[in-house]
Amino acid sequence: MNWFIHSCVSIKIITTKNDVFYFKVPSGYLGGSVEVYDKHNKQILYRRIERQKVLVDFFFNQPGTYTVVVRKSDRTRDGYTVGQAISYSKTG
């Protein structure tokens, strides 16, 4: 598999071998969420972040472009959501 990854600075990618996307988020993202979207912006996965290291398994997904969004709600007075996106392509 070939992976093309664009990542934000604070998310550390550990591995992308064997259709697995394994990364580490800052501790401030605990309690947040990981969402995966396909090329049509259809959400295919939603998971709460309970540990700093997060594993997303793409074994059963078709080759294509996916977007992984890491979010942590920030209850500021403006109500903004803090989030980062990781884009990559899985080719067969």
Sequence and secondary structure as in RCSB ss.txt:
>XXXX:A:sequence
MNWFIHSCVSIKIITTKNDVFYFKVPSGYLGGSVEVYDKHNKQILYRRIERQKVLVDFFFNQPGTYTVVVRKSDR
TRDGYTVGQAISYSKTG
>XXXX:A:secstr
 EEEEE  TTSEEEE  TTEEEEE  GGGTT EEEEE TT  EEEEEE  SSEEEEE TTS SEEEEEEEEEE  
 TT  EEEEEEEEEEE 
